């Protein structure tokens, strides 16, 4: 069965430093999509970045990049130059397979950026 | 405000009562999702609409749950004969069919407390 695993319940990072949030996934499908969302304390989920399983290059969106290692089934989020406003819960998610719109989410990682 | 809106934001009800939540997606978005999120967990997929058609439904959605999206605009999620285990945040998201990733825009959620 498809599964998303985020093994870091909480992380600390110093302001302006880079941080990597881990995500591993399990699927037998060849076509799938991987996503990262941010959920601040206000509660609204915010889309950050997307990686398709056939994309050869790692996705980047501003300070966010996705370190996609297909053979290892990992899709780690890298945040560069952390800011205080980055403090939030971060969820990794996967669209199970092509032709479906059922998404599964991990349990999240709470990131705290220290001044 | 052109984002996804949800009403009510909070609902307290007694066990056994019926409740209905409303979601207004971003106007041009044809895809709409409902999720349930409990404390310390990621969102759990409940159901998906493309326009007015309900195309996917999770096994989590028992017979007490029903969702509609008449005319492909707003959506309602009804829970009949509520149970204490239904207490959670109910999230709605919408997206626009296109190529690449299916970036979902989330609403602020409706927090349900069943006494």
Interface residues (C-beta under 8 A of the other chain):
Chain A: X4 X33 X35 X37 X42 X43 X44 X45 X46 X47 X50 X51 X52 X91 X93 X95 X100 X101 X102 X103 X104 X105 X106 X107 X108
Chain B: X31 X33 X40 X41 X42 X43 X44 X45 X48 X50 X55 X56 X58 X89 X91 X93 X100 X101 X102 X103 X104 X105 X106 X107 X108 X109
